[in-house]
Each structure stands twice: as structure tokens, then as C-alpha cells.
Amino acid sequence: MMTLKTSIGTILLLALALPLGTATLLQAQDSQPAAQPSQTAVAAPALSIKCTVDQSTNDCTTQNELKLGEYVRLRVANLSDWIKTGNSPWGLILFLNGRPMKGLHPIAVNQESGDLDFRLQRSGDNIPVWNEMMEREKSWKWGEVARTLPVSAGLENGVALPSHAHFKMVFLPRLEFLFIAGFSIFSLGVLIVLGRRTALLKDSGTSPYSLSRTQMAVWTWLVINAYLFLYAMTHDPGVDIPVSMLGLLGISATTYLAAAMVDRSSPDAAPEPSHGFIHDIAGGSSVSLHRLQMIGWTLVLALAFIMQVLNKMSIPDFNPTLLGLMGLSAGTYIGFKFPENQQGPQIEVATKAAAATAGGQSGT
């Protein structure tokens, strides 16, 4: 009997102790820190730019002189280890003067030497950055346009890697500079010679110089030489020519055409002989205010055009107000062509009458 009671008591004790022990065991397991997974990933090493590389000797140099369309080679510290950690060098871009050159990714990667090759190219979103670098701190010394640029690389949406590398960016080499300067002087000389010896700037060989033809010749010469200069600087045939330039050339062409039609509508007008270039375009024997107005605005806008091309490396975009002033001056010039042409026969008649009177008096 005692044995049965003892067995039943033991079973009851075990039934009560089993849930308590299980709860204690679970609580102990929860209190233990989770086992940390083994760290197999290796931190990527930091990259930095050592130098630019002379591609002929494959050595670091500070004397690199490069042009648009050529390649700059950067030697990057820890590039091989950085690639081995799973990073891709093809996602890097070029940085010039601290500015990201979007779209300029490496075209060649040498993992052993840690070299990255980038092509210096104007394309897409980096064109404004190129224009800014050409505008600021450029050097015109020794017949070339160039400047020294700090260079680095980095992720497209990141910052530039630490770098002390730099190279000389030659925007316009000496030979091309001399060619363009020579072409500008030569073409201006040809324009002057033809203007003096032919009817290029006159209605005929002996007639006075035409202001409208001279204005058209000036703007044509400026636009052609500006395009040639900017093409040599950017190596881009698609040089941006603003719509206002078409309007300006259109005003010059329309003025010339209208002046020619006015001259032909007065066949009885006897043209004055030429008194020299300055006197002719200013009004001949009597200086005309409307001609001086047209000459003044042409000179002012031509000077602004030249300064914009040389300093900002772009053809200026004149606003509609300036074009309106040019058009107003041209319209005033055309309007006064009618009385100018009518003065010719009157002067001729007065001259003949004076001559006849003088002859009659001498005969008596």
C-alpha cells in the first residue's frame, strides 16, 4: 500500500516538475547571446590617385600635355585589392578640377599596375563643365590656349578620390592657334583689298562705298572666324550658333537688299564720286546722323561679339531689344536713302546752272 502511494506521489511530482524545467531551460536559452556568424567579408581598401602616367614610358609624370580626344591615364593606389573585394572599376568616372565628368567612364583597366584610362571627350551632360573650364583661368601665353587641371576619379554619385595629380589641358595648340590667327588676318586683308579694287563694297568701281554692304561684310567675317575658332577649341562641328545671329545676319542682308532697291528706283540720281571709305559710309560730303547711328550700333555689337567669343568661348545671343535697335537703325537708314538719292539730280542741275551763269558772265 505504501509502495503504491509512493509511486503515485512520485508521478505527480514528475508531472509538476516537467513544465517548470522546460520553462527554465527555454528562459536560459533565450538569455544566452545569439551566436555571431563568422565574418568572411573583407573591408574594401581605400583608393587614392597617385599620379598621371606618361603612356610612352608608363611612368608617373607631372608634365603631361593632353588635348580633347586624347587619353589620360591615372595610377590608382590599392585598385587591385579594391577590385578583388567585388567592386567594379567600370562604375568610376573622371573628375576634372573637382567637377564630375558625367559619362566619362574608364575605357581600359590594368588591374596589375592599377591604371585607369579615360578619354577626354565632350559629350552629353559634361559639355557645360568643359565650357566652364575653357572660360576660366585659361592661358593665352606662347600662342596657345591651355590651363592646368587637377584630375581624379570617383563614383558617379560620390566625391572625387584623394589626389595630387594634375596635367596641362591644351584646348588650342600653338600650330592651330597660329593657323586661325593667320586665317583671320588673311581673310580680313582679302576683304579690304577686294573692297578697294572691286565693287564688293560699292555699287560700281567708282561709286562711293556702301554702308549696308560694309555692315553685311563685317558680320559675315565675324561669324565665319568665330565658328572656326570655336570649332578648333571644342573639336565639335556642331558649334552653337544662337537664333539671334540669324536675325542679325538677316537684318544686314535685308538692309543691303532694300538699299539696292532704293538705288535702282532712282535711275536719274547721279552718284557722287568716292571721298574715301570713312567719308562715304558716314554720308559723303555731308555727315548724316542716321548713318552714324547705324555705324555706332554695328561697332558696339561687333565689339561685344568679339569679347564674348574670346572670353566666354561662345557666340553671343543678343536679346530681342538689341536686335530691335539694329532693325530700327537699318530702317531709318533705308528711309533716308530716298532723299539722299533725290539730292543727286538737284545738285547736278545747280552745278550746271552755276557753270552756265559763270560762262555767260565771262562772255560779256
Buried (B, 14 or more C-beta within 10 A) or exposed (E): EEEEEEEEEEEEEEEEEEEEEEEEEEEEEEEEEEEEEEEEEEEBBEBBBBBBBBBEEEEBBEEBEBBBEBEBBBBBBEBBBBBEEEBEBEEBBBBBBEBBBBBBBBEEBBEEBBBBBBBBBBEEEBBEBBBEBBEEEBEEEEEBBBBEBBBBBBEEEEEBBEBEBBBBBBBBBEEBBEBBEEBBEEBEEEBBEEBEEEBBBBBEEEBBBBBBBBBBBBBBBBBEBBBBBBBBBBEBEEBEBEEBBEBBBEBBBBBBEBBBEBBEEBEEBBBBEBBEBEBBBBBBEEEBEBBBBBBEBBEEBBEEBBEBBEEEBBBBEBEEEBBEBBBEBBBBBBEBBEEBBEBBEEBBEEEEEEEEEEEEEEEE
